[in-house]
Amino acid sequence: MAEHPEELGWVRRAQAGDRTAFAALVDLYWERLRRWLYGLTGKEHFAEDLTQEAFTRAWAALPRMTAELRFHPWLFRIARNCLLDNRRGQRGIDPQPLPEQLPEKGEGPLGELLEREAHQAVQTALARLPEQYRTAYLLWTQADLPYSEIAQVLGTTEETARWRVYKARQYLLNELRPYLAVPEP
């Protein structure tokens, strides 16, 4: 993913305490980070809580961020650590799912049913992926990170990051083959 032209300036100003500059970074990365965390947890509210916690920690740690680090992978590493910390010891109450009766947008009942079924099949396949592959794959698809930055977030080599994404794609293709128009190998 190409860096936003003003990102470096926002980071430097935010490091000096400029809340408006940090708000611009939050606007730029909030949705990508939330989507990635949702893909890892499968829980919408939990992903939002983790996203908020990651940005809170980033704001506190920003003055200590070194110049050689890029903000994007640094932020995603903080979010990963928030998730790992939360798994080590639950703090607070688990978020409750939204009621099933909420109205949805869609193309009528059949379209909604097919969309839900497809979404569920993808989520189930993602949940079955070993976490190391799922994490790398979601950083690649949801956060749009290049392999070099995925490696930074995961604390591994770029080659390993590529391998994990490749293995995840292979696995998902095999799992979702019945839903796709892809012939057997």
Secondary structure as UniProt FT lines:
FT   TURN            5..6
FT   HELIX           7..15
FT   TURN            16..17
FT   HELIX           19..41
FT   HELIX           44..61
FT   HELIX           62..64
FT   TURN            67..68
FT   HELIX           71..88
FT   TURN            100..101
FT   HELIX           108..128
FT   HELIX           131..141
FT   HELIX           147..154
FT   HELIX           158..176
FT   HELIX           177..179
FT   TURN            180..181
//
